[in-house]
């Protein structure tokens, strides 16, 4: 999240989540709303922290849970 200060009093900050830029990959990565969203390319990897950021703005976690760009969560869905 990025702080946005719209007021001279810094205690009144609001926070915005950066929106992912348009995918430049060919073929294009699936959107965050697509059923195959996990097929998007990995853009940032932090394996030591257990997460990565996909091109479509989805944050994926080692436990297979996800955080979508709009703030919704997807519960872990490991195969049994």
mmCIF file of the N, C-alpha and C atoms, coordinates in Angstrom:
data_MODEL
# 
_entry.id   MODEL 
# 
loop_
_atom_site.group_PDB 
_atom_site.id 
_atom_site.type_symbol 
_atom_site.label_atom_id 
_atom_site.label_alt_id 
_atom_site.label_comp_id 
_atom_site.label_asym_id 
_atom_site.label_entity_id 
_atom_site.label_seq_id 
_atom_site.pdbx_PDB_ins_code 
_atom_site.Cartn_x 
_atom_site.Cartn_y 
_atom_site.Cartn_z 
_atom_site.occupancy 
_atom_site.B_iso_or_equiv 
_atom_site.pdbx_formal_charge 
_atom_site.auth_seq_id 
_atom_site.auth_comp_id 
_atom_site.auth_asym_id 
_atom_site.auth_atom_id 
_atom_site.pdbx_PDB_model_num 
ATOM 1   N N  . UNK A 1 1  ? 0.832   -1.161  0.000   1.00 0.00 ? 1  UNK A N  1 
ATOM 2   C CA . UNK A 1 1  ? 0.000   0.000   0.000   1.00 0.00 ? 1  UNK A CA 1 
ATOM 3   C C  . UNK A 1 1  ? 0.887   1.238   0.000   1.00 0.00 ? 1  UNK A C  1 
ATOM 4   N N  . UNK A 1 2  ? 0.358   2.288   -0.561  1.00 0.00 ? 2  UNK A N  1 
ATOM 5   C CA . UNK A 1 2  ? 1.086   3.538   -0.668  1.00 0.00 ? 2  UNK A CA 1 
ATOM 6   C C  . UNK A 1 2  ? 0.323   4.610   0.087   1.00 0.00 ? 2  UNK A C  1 
ATOM 7   N N  . UNK A 1 3  ? 1.008   5.346   0.991   1.00 0.00 ? 3  UNK A N  1 
ATOM 8   C CA . UNK A 1 3  ? 0.300   6.417   1.697   1.00 0.00 ? 3  UNK A CA 1 
ATOM 9   C C  . UNK A 1 3  ? 0.025   7.573   0.756   1.00 0.00 ? 3  UNK A C  1 
ATOM 10  N N  . UNK A 1 4  ? -1.149  8.143   0.883   1.00 0.00 ? 4  UNK A N  1 
ATOM 11  C CA . UNK A 1 4  ? -1.515  9.324   0.108   1.00 0.00 ? 4  UNK A CA 1 
ATOM 12  C C  . UNK A 1 4  ? -1.969  10.373  1.105   1.00 0.00 ? 4  UNK A C  1 
ATOM 13  N N  . UNK A 1 5  ? -1.243  11.463  1.161   1.00 0.00 ? 5  UNK A N  1 
ATOM 14  C CA . UNK A 1 5  ? -1.565  12.508  2.119   1.00 0.00 ? 5  UNK A CA 1 
ATOM 15  C C  . UNK A 1 5  ? -2.334  13.606  1.405   1.00 0.00 ? 5  UNK A C  1 
ATOM 16  N N  . UNK A 1 6  ? -3.622  13.684  1.660   1.00 0.00 ? 6  UNK A N  1 
ATOM 17  C CA . UNK A 1 6  ? -4.472  14.695  1.045   1.00 0.00 ? 6  UNK A CA 1 
ATOM 18  C C  . UNK A 1 6  ? -4.792  15.833  1.996   1.00 0.00 ? 6  UNK A C  1 
ATOM 19  N N  . UNK A 1 7  ? -4.110  15.891  3.103   1.00 0.00 ? 7  UNK A N  1 
ATOM 20  C CA . UNK A 1 7  ? -4.416  16.883  4.117   1.00 0.00 ? 7  UNK A CA 1 
ATOM 21  C C  . UNK A 1 7  ? -3.114  17.356  4.752   1.00 0.00 ? 7  UNK A C  1 
ATOM 22  N N  . UNK A 1 8  ? -3.032  18.632  5.130   1.00 0.00 ? 8  UNK A N  1 
ATOM 23  C CA . UNK A 1 8  ? -1.793  19.112  5.761   1.00 0.00 ? 8  UNK A CA 1 
ATOM 24  C C  . UNK A 1 8  ? -1.458  18.387  7.059   1.00 0.00 ? 8  UNK A C  1 
ATOM 25  N N  . UNK A 1 9  ? -2.459  17.871  7.749   1.00 0.00 ? 9  UNK A N  1 
ATOM 26  C CA . UNK A 1 9  ? -2.237  17.125  8.984   1.00 0.00 ? 9  UNK A CA 1 
ATOM 27  C C  . UNK A 1 9  ? -1.917  15.685  8.613   1.00 0.00 ? 9  UNK A C  1 
ATOM 28  N N  . UNK A 1 10 ? -0.668  15.264  8.818   1.00 0.00 ? 10 UNK A N  1 
ATOM 29  C CA . UNK A 1 10 ? -0.230  13.939  8.362   1.00 0.00 ? 10 UNK A CA 1 
ATOM 30  C C  . UNK A 1 10 ? -0.941  12.791  9.060   1.00 0.00 ? 10 UNK A C  1 
ATOM 31  N N  . UNK A 1 11 ? -1.678  13.050  10.142  1.00 0.00 ? 11 UNK A N  1 
ATOM 32  C CA . UNK A 1 11 ? -2.404  11.971  10.811  1.00 0.00 ? 11 UNK A CA 1 
ATOM 33  C C  . UNK A 1 11 ? -3.644  11.561  10.018  1.00 0.00 ? 11 UNK A C  1 
ATOM 34  N N  . UNK A 1 12 ? -4.014  12.333  9.014   1.00 0.00 ? 12 UNK A N  1 
ATOM 35  C CA . UNK A 1 12 ? -5.185  12.025  8.194   1.00 0.00 ? 12 UNK A CA 1 
ATOM 36  C C  . UNK A 1 12 ? -4.786  11.409  6.868   1.00 0.00 ? 12 UNK A C  1 
ATOM 37  N N  . UNK A 1 13 ? -3.903  10.428  6.892   1.00 0.00 ? 13 UNK A N  1 
ATOM 38  C CA . UNK A 1 13 ? -3.471  9.766   5.662   1.00 0.00 ? 13 UNK A CA 1 
ATOM 39  C C  . UNK A 1 13 ? -4.444  8.688   5.268   1.00 0.00 ? 13 UNK A C  1 
ATOM 40  N N  . UNK A 1 14 ? -4.607  8.524   3.984   1.00 0.00 ? 14 UNK A N  1 
ATOM 41  C CA . UNK A 1 14 ? -5.363  7.399   3.463   1.00 0.00 ? 14 UNK A CA 1 
ATOM 42  C C  . UNK A 1 14 ? -4.373  6.490   2.750   1.00 0.00 ? 14 UNK A C  1 
ATOM 43  N N  . UNK A 1 15 ? -4.773  5.258   2.530   1.00 0.00 ? 15 UNK A N  1 
ATOM 44  C CA . UNK A 1 15 ? -3.894  4.283   1.893   1.00 0.00 ? 15 UNK A CA 1 
ATOM 45  C C  . UNK A 1 15 ? -4.545  3.777   0.625   1.00 0.00 ? 15 UNK A C  1 
ATOM 46  N N  . UNK A 1 16 ? -3.757  3.617   -0.407  1.00 0.00 ? 16 UNK A N  1 
ATOM 47  C CA . UNK A 1 16 ? -4.260  3.051   -1.652  1.00 0.00 ? 16 UNK A CA 1 
ATOM 48  C C  . UNK A 1 16 ? -3.396  1.862   -2.036  1.00 0.00 ? 16 UNK A C  1 
ATOM 49  N N  . UNK A 1 17 ? -4.012  0.883   -2.660  1.00 0.00 ? 17 UNK A N  1 
ATOM 50  C CA . UNK A 1 17 ? -3.287  -0.283  -3.166  1.00 0.00 ? 17 UNK A CA 1 
ATOM 51  C C  . UNK A 1 17 ? -2.967  -0.014  -4.626  1.00 0.00 ? 17 UNK A C  1 
ATOM 52  N N  . UNK A 1 18 ? -1.673  -0.066  -5.004  1.00 0.00 ? 18 UNK A N  1 
ATOM 53  C CA . UNK A 1 18 ? -1.344  0.177   -6.409  1.00 0.00 ? 18 UNK A CA 1 
ATOM 54  C C  . UNK A 1 18 ? -2.015  -0.852  -7.312  1.00 0.00 ? 18 UNK A C  1 
ATOM 55  N N  . UNK A 1 19 ? -2.565  -0.395  -8.396  1.00 0.00 ? 19 UNK A N  1 
ATOM 56  C CA . UNK A 1 19 ? -3.174  -1.298  -9.352  1.00 0.00 ? 19 UNK A CA 1 
ATOM 57  C C  . UNK A 1 19 ? -2.103  -1.843  -10.288 1.00 0.00 ? 19 UNK A C  1 
ATOM 58  N N  . UNK A 1 20 ? -2.189  -3.119  -10.622 1.00 0.00 ? 20 UNK A N  1 
ATOM 59  C CA . UNK A 1 20 ? -1.172  -3.683  -11.507 1.00 0.00 ? 20 UNK A CA 1 
ATOM 60  C C  . UNK A 1 20 ? -1.235  -3.034  -12.881 1.00 0.00 ? 20 UNK A C  1 
ATOM 61  N N  . UNK A 1 21 ? -0.082  -2.880  -13.485 1.00 0.00 ? 21 UNK A N  1 
ATOM 62  C CA . UNK A 1 21 ? -0.039  -2.310  -14.832 1.00 0.00 ? 21 UNK A CA 1 
ATOM 63  C C  . UNK A 1 21 ? -0.500  -3.379  -15.828 1.00 0.00 ? 21 UNK A C  1 
ATOM 64  N N  . UNK A 1 22 ? -0.804  -2.939  -17.012 1.00 0.00 ? 22 UNK A N  1 
ATOM 65  C CA . UNK A 1 22 ? -1.236  -3.877  -18.042 1.00 0.00 ? 22 UNK A CA 1 
ATOM 66  C C  . UNK A 1 22 ? -0.092  -4.847  -18.362 1.00 0.00 ? 22 UNK A C  1 
ATOM 67  N N  . UNK A 1 23 ? -0.439  -6.097  -18.540 1.00 0.00 ? 23 UNK A N  1 
ATOM 68  C CA . UNK A 1 23 ? 0.545   -7.132  -18.844 1.00 0.00 ? 23 UNK A CA 1 
ATOM 69  C C  . UNK A 1 23 ? 1.101   -6.930  -20.245 1.00 0.00 ? 23 UNK A C  1 
ATOM 70  N N  . UNK A 1 24 ? 2.415   -6.991  -20.368 1.00 0.00 ? 24 UNK A N  1 
ATOM 71  C CA . UNK A 1 24 ? 3.058   -6.862  -21.668 1.00 0.00 ? 24 UNK A CA 1 
ATOM 72  C C  . UNK A 1 24 ? 3.557   -8.190  -22.217 1.00 0.00 ? 24 UNK A C  1 
ATOM 73  N N  . UNK A 1 25 ? 3.225   -9.291  -21.538 1.00 0.00 ? 25 UNK A N  1 
ATOM 74  C CA . UNK A 1 25 ? 3.693   -10.604 -21.975 1.00 0.00 ? 25 UNK A CA 1 
ATOM 75  C C  . UNK A 1 25 ? 2.861   -11.119 -23.143 1.00 0.00 ? 25 UNK A C  1 
ATOM 76  N N  . UNK A 1 26 ? 3.496   -11.918 -23.980 1.00 0.00 ? 26 UNK A N  1 
ATOM 77  C CA . UNK A 1 26 ? 2.805   -12.565 -25.094 1.00 0.00 ? 26 UNK A CA 1 
ATOM 78  C C  . UNK A 1 26 ? 2.967   -14.065 -24.968 1.00 0.00 ? 26 UNK A C  1 
ATOM 79  N N  . UNK A 1 27 ? 1.928   -14.816 -24.849 1.00 0.00 ? 27 UNK A N  1 
ATOM 80  C CA . UNK A 1 27 ? 0.549   -14.369 -24.712 1.00 0.00 ? 27 UNK A CA 1 
ATOM 81  C C  . UNK A 1 27 ? 0.354   -13.674 -23.362 1.00 0.00 ? 27 UNK A C  1 
ATOM 82  N N  . UNK A 1 28 ? -0.673  -12.853 -23.287 1.00 0.00 ? 28 UNK A N  1 
ATOM 83  C CA . UNK A 1 28 ? -0.932  -12.081 -22.068 1.00 0.00 ? 28 UNK A CA 1 
ATOM 84  C C  . UNK A 1 28 ? -1.248  -13.008 -20.897 1.00 0.00 ? 28 UNK A C  1 
ATOM 85  N N  . UNK A 1 29 ? -0.820  -12.593 -19.722 1.00 0.00 ? 29 UNK A N  1 
ATOM 86  C CA . UNK A 1 29 ? -1.114  -13.359 -18.508 1.00 0.00 ? 29 UNK A CA 1 
ATOM 87  C C  . UNK A 1 29 ? -2.604  -13.281 -18.200 1.00 0.00 ? 29 UNK A C  1 
ATOM 88  N N  . UNK A 1 30 ? -3.157  -14.326 -17.564 1.00 0.00 ? 30 UNK A N  1 
ATOM 89  C CA . UNK A 1 30 ? -4.564  -14.280 -17.181 1.00 0.00 ? 30 UNK A CA 1 
ATOM 90  C C  . UNK A 1 30 ? -4.800  -13.172 -16.157 1.00 0.00 ? 30 UNK A C  1 
ATOM 91  N N  . UNK A 1 31 ? -5.987  -12.603 -16.167 1.00 0.00 ? 31 UNK A N  1 
ATOM 92  C CA . UNK A 1 31 ? -6.317  -11.533 -15.225 1.00 0.00 ? 31 UNK A CA 1 
ATOM 93  C C  . UNK A 1 31 ? -6.466  -12.105 -13.817 1.00 0.00 ? 31 UNK A C  1 
ATOM 94  N N  . UNK A 1 32 ? -6.512  -11.214 -12.848 1.00 0.00 ? 32 UNK A N  1 
ATOM 95  C CA . UNK A 1 32 ? -6.680  -11.636 -11.454 1.00 0.00 ? 32 UNK A CA 1 
ATOM 96  C C  . UNK A 1 32 ? -8.044  -12.267 -11.221 1.00 0.00 ? 32 UNK A C  1 
ATOM 97  N N  . UNK A 1 33 ? -9.010  -11.982 -12.086 1.00 0.00 ? 33 UNK A N  1 
ATOM 98  C CA . UNK A 1 33 ? -10.356 -12.538 -11.940 1.00 0.00 ? 33 UNK A CA 1 
ATOM 99  C C  . UNK A 1 33 ? -10.511 -13.893 -12.634 1.00 0.00 ? 33 UNK A C  1 
ATOM 100 N N  . UNK A 1 34 ? -9.563  -14.259 -13.472 1.00 0.00 ? 34 UNK A N  1 
ATOM 101 C CA . UNK A 1 34 ? -9.655  -15.508 -14.237 1.00 0.00 ? 34 UNK A CA 1 
ATOM 102 C C  . UNK A 1 34 ? -9.443  -16.726 -13.337 1.00 0.00 ? 34 UNK A C  1 
ATOM 103 N N  . UNK A 1 35 ? -10.054 -17.825 -13.704 1.00 0.00 ? 35 UNK A N  1 
ATOM 104 C CA . UNK A 1 35 ? -9.914  -19.070 -12.938 1.00 0.00 ? 35 UNK A CA 1 
ATOM 105 C C  . UNK A 1 35 ? -8.464  -19.560 -12.937 1.00 0.00 ? 35 UNK A C  1 
ATOM 106 N N  . UNK A 1 36 ? -7.711  -19.269 -14.010 1.00 0.00 ? 36 UNK A N  1 
ATOM 107 C CA . UNK A 1 36 ? -6.314  -19.715 -14.097 1.00 0.00 ? 36 UNK A CA 1 
ATOM 108 C C  . UNK A 1 36 ? -5.326  -18.595 -13.747 1.00 0.00 ? 36 UNK A C  1 
ATOM 109 N N  . UNK A 1 37 ? -5.733  -17.680 -12.835 1.00 0.00 ? 37 UNK A N  1 
ATOM 110 C CA . UNK A 1 37 ? -4.903  -16.523 -12.471 1.00 0.00 ? 37 UNK A CA 1 
ATOM 111 C C  . UNK A 1 37 ? -3.502  -16.905 -12.003 1.00 0.00 ? 37 UNK A C  1 
ATOM 112 N N  . UNK A 1 38 ? -3.337  -18.105 -11.438 1.00 0.00 ? 38 UNK A N  1 
ATOM 113 C CA . UNK A 1 38 ? -2.035  -18.536 -10.940 1.00 0.00 ? 38 UNK A CA 1 
ATOM 114 C C  . UNK A 1 38 ? -1.049  -18.817 -12.067 1.00 0.00 ? 38 UNK A C  1 
ATOM 115 N N  . UNK A 1 39 ? -1.515  -18.848 -13.316 1.00 0.00 ? 39 UNK A N  1 
ATOM 116 C CA . UNK A 1 39 ? -0.637  -19.081 -14.459 1.00 0.00 ? 39 UNK A CA 1 
ATOM 117 C C  . UNK A 1 39 ? 0.104   -17.814 -14.892 1.00 0.00 ? 39 UNK A C  1 
ATOM 118 N N  . UNK A 1 40 ? -0.219  -16.674 -14.294 1.00 0.00 ? 40 UNK A N  1 
ATOM 119 C CA . UNK A 1 40 ? 0.479   -15.431 -14.628 1.00 0.00 ? 40 UNK A CA 1 
ATOM 120 C C  . UNK A 1 40 ? 1.944   -15.540 -14.215 1.00 0.00 ? 40 UNK A C  1 
ATOM 121 N N  . UNK A 1 41 ? 2.793   -14.782 -14.875 1.00 0.00 ? 41 UNK A N  1 
ATOM 122 C CA . UNK A 1 41 ? 4.235   -14.838 -14.585 1.00 0.00 ? 41 UNK A CA 1 
ATOM 123 C C  . UNK A 1 41 ? 4.565   -14.232 -13.230 1.00 0.00 ? 41 UNK A C  1 
ATOM 124 N N  . UNK A 1 42 ? 5.533   -14.835 -12.574 1.00 0.00 ? 42 UNK A N  1 
ATOM 125 C CA . UNK A 1 42 ? 6.020   -14.352 -11.299 1.00 0.00 ? 42 UNK A CA 1 
ATOM 126 C C  . UNK A 1 42 ? 6.908   -13.141 -11.538 1.00 0.00 ? 42 UNK A C  1 
ATOM 127 N N  . UNK A 1 43 ? 6.562   -12.009 -10.938 1.00 0.00 ? 43 UNK A N  1 
ATOM 128 C CA . UNK A 1 43 ? 7.312   -10.778 -11.139 1.00 0.00 ? 43 UNK A CA 1 
ATOM 129 C C  . UNK A 1 43 ? 8.267   -10.490 -9.975  1.00 0.00 ? 43 UNK A C  1 
ATOM 130 N N  . UNK A 1 44 ? 7.812   -10.774 -8.758  1.00 0.00 ? 44 UNK A N  1 
ATOM 131 C CA . UNK A 1 44 ? 8.621   -10.564 -7.560  1.00 0.00 ? 44 UNK A CA 1 
ATOM 132 C C  . UNK A 1 44 ? 8.522   -11.816 -6.714  1.00 0.00 ? 44 UNK A C  1 
ATOM 133 N N  . UNK A 1 45 ? 9.669   -12.310 -6.263  1.00 0.00 ? 45 UNK A N  1 
ATOM 134 C CA . UNK A 1 45 ? 9.687   -13.530 -5.462  1.00 0.00 ? 45 UNK A CA 1 
ATOM 135 C C  . UNK A 1 45 ? 10.384  -13.267 -4.131  1.00 0.00 ? 45 UNK A C  1 
ATOM 136 N N  . UNK A 1 46 ? 9.734   -13.660 -3.046  1.00 0.00 ? 46 UNK A N  1 
ATOM 137 C CA . UNK A 1 46 ? 10.314  -13.573 -1.708  1.00 0.00 ? 46 UNK A CA 1 
ATOM 138 C C  . UNK A 1 46 ? 10.130  -14.916 -1.019  1.00 0.00 ? 46 UNK A C  1 
ATOM 139 N N  . UNK A 1 47 ? 10.840  -15.953 -1.493  1.00 0.00 ? 47 UNK A N  1 
ATOM 140 C CA . UNK A 1 47 ? 10.647  -17.287 -0.917  1.00 0.00 ? 47 UNK A CA 1 
ATOM 141 C C  . UNK A 1 47 ? 11.003  -17.350 0.569   1.00 0.00 ? 47 UNK A C  1 
ATOM 142 N N  . UNK A 1 48 ? 11.927  -16.515 1.008   1.00 0.00 ? 48 UNK A N  1 
ATOM 143 C CA . UNK A 1 48 ? 12.291  -16.518 2.424   1.00 0.00 ? 48 UNK A CA 1 
ATOM 144 C C  . UNK A 1 48 ? 11.142  -16.011 3.295   1.00 0.00 ? 48 UNK A C  1 
ATOM 145 N N  . UNK A 1 49 ? 10.227  -15.233 2.695   1.00 0.00 ? 49 UNK A N  1 
ATOM 146 C CA . UNK A 1 49 ? 9.053   -14.742 3.413   1.00 0.00 ? 49 UNK A CA 1 
ATOM 147 C C  . UNK A 1 49 ? 7.791   -15.513 3.044   1.00 0.00 ? 49 UNK A C  1 
ATOM 148 N N  . UNK A 1 50 ? 7.894   -16.382 2.040   1.00 0.00 ? 50 UNK A N  1 
ATOM 149 C CA . UNK A 1 50 ? 6.778   -17.242 1.681   1.00 0.00 ? 50 UNK A CA 1 
ATOM 150 C C  . UNK A 1 50 ? 5.739   -16.642 0.756   1.00 0.00 ? 50 UNK A C  1 
ATOM 151 N N  . UNK A 1 51 ? 6.125   -15.647 -0.057  1.00 0.00 ? 51 UNK A N  1 
ATOM 152 C CA . UNK A 1 51 ? 5.154   -15.065 -0.975  1.00 0.00 ? 51 UNK A CA 1 
ATOM 153 C C  . UNK A 1 51 ? 5.816   -14.588 -2.252  1.00 0.00 ? 51 UNK A C  1 
ATOM 154 N N  . UNK A 1 52 ? 4.970   -14.368 -3.268  1.00 0.00 ? 52 UNK A N  1 
ATOM 155 C CA . UNK A 1 52 ? 5.424   -13.830 -4.545  1.00 0.00 ? 52 UNK A CA 1 
ATOM 156 C C  . UNK A 1 52 ? 4.320   -12.994 -5.168  1.00 0.00 ? 52 UNK A C  1 
ATOM 157 N N  . UNK A 1 53 ? 4.691   -12.088 -6.061  1.00 0.00 ? 53 UNK A N  1 
ATOM 158 C CA . UNK A 1 53 ? 3.738   -11.231 -6.753  1.00 0.00 ? 53 UNK A CA 1 
ATOM 159 C C  . UNK A 1 53 ? 3.698   -11.610 -8.219  1.00 0.00 ? 53 UNK A C  1 
ATOM 160 N N  . UNK A 1 54 ? 2.492   -11.917 -8.707  1.00 0.00 ? 54 UNK A N  1 
ATOM 161 C CA . UNK A 1 54 ? 2.313   -12.275 -10.104 1.00 0.00 ? 54 UNK A CA 1 
ATOM 162 C C  . UNK A 1 54 ? 2.073   -11.020 -10.943 1.00 0.00 ? 54 UNK A C  1 
ATOM 163 N N  . UNK A 1 55 ? 2.257   -11.145 -12.237 1.00 0.00 ? 55 UNK A N  1 
ATOM 164 C CA . UNK A 1 55 ? 2.079   -10.044 -13.179 1.00 0.00 ? 55 UNK A CA 1 
ATOM 165 C C  . UNK A 1 55 ? 0.686   -9.422  -13.101 1.00 0.00 ? 55 UNK A C  1 
ATOM 166 N N  . UNK A 1 56 ? -0.309  -10.209 -12.751 1.00 0.00 ? 56 UNK A N  1 
ATOM 167 C CA . UNK A 1 56 ? -1.682  -9.715  -12.702 1.00 0.00 ? 56 UNK A CA 1 
ATOM 168 C C  . UNK A 1 56 ? -2.039  -9.069  -11.362 1.00 0.00 ? 56 UNK A C  1 
ATOM 169 N N  . UNK A 1 57 ? -1.049  -8.900  -10.481 1.00 0.00 ? 57 UNK A N  1 
ATOM 170 C CA . UNK A 1 57 ? -1.278  -8.236  -9.205  1.00 0.00 ? 57 UNK A CA 1 
ATOM 171 C C  . UNK A 1 57 ? -1.664  -9.155  -8.072  1.00 0.00 ? 57 UNK A C  1 
ATOM 172 N N  . UNK A 1 58 ? -1.771  -10.454 -8.332  1.00 0.00 ? 58 UNK A N  1 
ATOM 173 C CA . UNK A 1 58 ? -2.116  -11.421 -7.298  1.00 0.00 ? 58 UNK A CA 1 
ATOM 174 C C  . UNK A 1 58 ? -0.878  -11.751 -6.476  1.00 0.00 ? 58 UNK A C  1 
ATOM 175 N N  . UNK A 1 59 ? -1.029  -11.732 -5.145  1.00 0.00 ? 59 UNK A N  1 
ATOM 176 C CA . UNK A 1 59 ? 0.040   -12.172 -4.250  1.00 0.00 ? 59 UNK A CA 1 
ATOM 177 C C  . UNK A 1 59 ? -0.256  -13.624 -3.914  1.00 0.00 ? 59 UNK A C  1 
ATOM 178 N N  . UNK A 1 60 ? 0.706   -14.502 -4.204  1.00 0.00 ? 60 UNK A N  1 
ATOM 179 C CA . UNK A 1 60 ? 0.549   -15.929 -3.909  1.00 0.00 ? 60 UNK A CA 1 
ATOM 180 C C  . UNK A 1 60 ? 1.439   -16.292 -2.729  1.00 0.00 ? 60 UNK A C  1 
ATOM 181 N N  . UNK A 1 61 ? 0.934   -17.172 -1.887  1.00 0.00 ? 61 UNK A N  1 
ATOM 182 C CA . UNK A 1 61 ? 1.656   -17.590 -0.690  1.00 0.00 ? 61 UNK A CA 1 
ATOM 183 C C  . UNK A 1 61 ? 2.036   -19.068 -0.793  1.00 0.00 ? 61 UNK A C  1 
ATOM 184 N N  . UNK A 1 62 ? 3.073   -19.439 -0.052  1.00 0.00 ? 62 UNK A N  1 
ATOM 185 C CA . UNK A 1 62 ? 3.562   -20.819 -0.071  1.00 0.00 ? 62 UNK A CA 1 
ATOM 186 C C  . UNK A 1 62 ? 2.491   -21.836 0.302   1.00 0.00 ? 62 UNK A C  1 
ATOM 187 N N  . UNK A 1 63 ? 1.528   -21.440 1.130   1.00 0.00 ? 63 UNK A N  1 
ATOM 188 C CA . UNK A 1 63 ? 0.475   -22.377 1.529   1.00 0.00 ? 63 UNK A CA 1 
ATOM 189 C C  . UNK A 1 63 ? -0.630  -22.471 0.481   1.00 0.00 ? 63 UNK A C  1 
ATOM 190 N N  . UNK A 1 64 ? -0.452  -21.865 -0.669  1.00 0.00 ? 64 UNK A N  1 
ATOM 191 C CA . UNK A 1 64 ? -1.345  -21.786 -1.830  1.00 0.00 ? 64 UNK A CA 1 
ATOM 192 C C  . UNK A 1 64 ? -2.505  -20.813 -1.645  1.00 0.00 ? 64 UNK A C  1 
ATOM 193 N N  . UNK A 1 65 ? -2.503  -20.045 -0.568  1.00 0.00 ? 65 UNK A N  1 
ATOM 194 C CA . UNK A 1 65 ? -3.489  -18.983 -0.416  1.00 0.00 ? 65 UNK A CA 1 
ATOM 195 C C  . UNK A 1 65 ? -3.119  -17.821 -1.333  1.00 0.00 ? 65 UNK A C  1 
ATOM 196 N N  . UNK A 1 66 ? -4.069  -16.921 -1.569  1.00 0.00 ? 66 UNK A N  1 
ATOM 197 C CA . UNK A 1 66 ? -3.842  -15.790 -2.467  1.00 0.00 ? 66 UNK A CA 1 
ATOM 198 C C  . UNK A 1 66 ? -4.481  -14.531 -1.913  1.00 0.00 ? 66 UNK A C  1 
ATOM 199 N N  . UNK A 1 67 ? -3.899  -13.391 -2.274  1.00 0.00 ? 67 UNK A N  1 
ATOM 200 C CA . UNK A 1 67 ? -4.468  -12.087 -1.993  1.00 0.00 ? 67 UNK A CA 1 
ATOM 201 C C  . UNK A 1 67 ? -4.668  -11.418 -3.338  1.00 0.00 ? 67 UNK A C  1 
ATOM 202 N N  . UNK A 1 68 ? -5.925  -11.113 -3.670  1.00 0.00 ? 68 UNK A N  1 
ATOM 203 C CA . UNK A 1 68 ? -6.248  -10.516 -4.957  1.00 0.00 ? 68 UNK A CA 1 
ATOM 204 C C  . UNK A 1 68 ? -6.044  -9.002  -4.901  1.00 0.00 ? 68 UNK A C  1 
ATOM 205 N N  . UNK A 1 69 ? -5.838  -8.353  -6.046  1.00 0.00 ? 69 UNK A N  1 
ATOM 206 C CA . UNK A 1 69 ? -5.574  -6.915  -6.060  1.00 0.00 ? 69 UNK A CA 1 
ATOM 207 C C  . UNK A 1 69 ? -6.653  -6.065  -5.401  1.00 0.00 ? 69 UNK A C  1 
ATOM 208 N N  . UNK A 1 70 ? -7.894  -6.546  -5.390  1.00 0.00 ? 70 UNK A N  1 
ATOM 209 C CA . UNK A 1 70 ? -8.971  -5.766  -4.778  1.00 0.00 ? 70 UNK A CA 1 
ATOM 210 C C  . UNK A 1 70 ? -9.104  -6.012  -3.278  1.00 0.00 ? 70 UNK A C  1 
ATOM 211 N N  . UNK A 1 71 ? -8.199  -6.824  -2.706  1.00 0.00 ? 71 UNK A N  1 
ATOM 212 C CA . UNK A 1 71 ? -8.187  -7.076  -1.272  1.00 0.00 ? 71 UNK A CA 1 
ATOM 213 C C  . UNK A 1 71 ? -8.877  -8.357  -0.844  1.00 0.00 ? 71 UNK A C  1 
ATOM 214 N N  . UNK A 1 72 ? -9.576  -9.022  -1.767  1.00 0.00 ? 72 UNK A N  1 
ATOM 215 C CA . UNK A 1 72 ? -10.208 -10.297 -1.423  1.00 0.00 ? 72 UNK A CA 1 
ATOM 216 C C  . UNK A 1 72 ? -9.133  -11.355 -1.211  1.00 0.00 ? 72 UNK A C  1 
ATOM 217 N N  . UNK A 1 73 ? -9.454  -12.357 -0.419  1.00 0.00 ? 73 UNK A N  1 
ATOM 218 C CA . UNK A 1 73 ? -8.527  -13.461 -0.183  1.00 0.00 ? 73 UNK A CA 1 
ATOM 219 C C  . UNK A 1 73 ? -9.078  -14.741 -0.772  1.00 0.00 ? 73 UNK A C  1 
ATOM 220 N N  . UNK A 1 74 ? -8.160  -15.647 -1.110  1.00 0.00 ? 74 UNK A N  1 
ATOM 221 C CA . UNK A 1 74 ? -8.507  -16.988 -1.574  1.00 0.00 ? 74 UNK A CA 1 
ATOM 222 C C  . UNK A 1 74 ? -7.841  -17.935 -0.592  1.00 0.00 ? 74 UNK A C  1 
ATOM 223 N N  . UNK A 1 75 ? -8.635  -18.785 0.029   1.00 0.00 ? 75 UNK A N  1 
ATOM 224 C CA . UNK A 1 75 ? -8.116  -19.721 1.015   1.00 0.00 ? 75 UNK A CA 1 
ATOM 225 C C  . UNK A 1 75 ? -7.136  -20.701 0.370   1.00 0.00 ? 75 UNK A C  1 
ATOM 226 N N  . UNK A 1 76 ? -6.184  -21.208 1.153   1.00 0.00 ? 76 UNK A N  1 
ATOM 227 C CA . UNK A 1 76 ? -5.259  -22.220 0.618   1.00 0.00 ? 76 UNK A CA 1 
ATOM 228 C C  . UNK A 1 76 ? -6.035  -23.397 0.020   1.00 0.00 ? 76 UNK A C  1 
ATOM 229 N N  . UNK A 1 77 ? -5.496  -23.923 -1.076  1.00 0.00 ? 77 UNK A N  1 
ATOM 230 C CA . UNK A 1 77 ? -6.193  -24.990 -1.793  1.00 0.00 ? 77 UNK A CA 1 
ATOM 231 C C  . UNK A 1 77 ? -5.223  -26.068 -2.274  1.00 0.00 ? 77 UNK A C  1 
ATOM 232 N N  . UNK A 1 78 ? -4.402  -26.533 -1.345  1.00 0.00 ? 78 UNK A N  1 
ATOM 233 C CA . UNK A 1 78 ? -3.463  -27.608 -1.678  1.00 0.00 ? 78 UNK A CA 1 
ATOM 234 C C  . UNK A 1 78 ? -4.197  -28.890 -2.009  1.00 0.00 ? 78 UNK A C  1 
ATOM 235 N N  . UNK A 1 79 ? -3.609  -29.629 -2.933  1.00 0.00 ? 79 UNK A N  1 
ATOM 236 C CA . UNK A 1 79 ? -4.168  -30.948 -3.250  1.00 0.00 ? 79 UNK A CA 1 
ATOM 237 C C  . UNK A 1 79 ? -3.875  -31.897 -2.108  1.00 0.00 ? 79 UNK A C  1 
ATOM 238 N N  . UNK A 1 80 ? -4.829  -32.719 -1.776  1.00 0.00 ? 80 UNK A N  1 
ATOM 239 C CA . UNK A 1 80 ? -4.659  -33.646 -0.644  1.00 0.00 ? 80 UNK A CA 1 
ATOM 240 C C  . UNK A 1 80 ? -3.833  -34.847 -1.052  1.00 0.00 ? 80 UNK A C  1 
# 
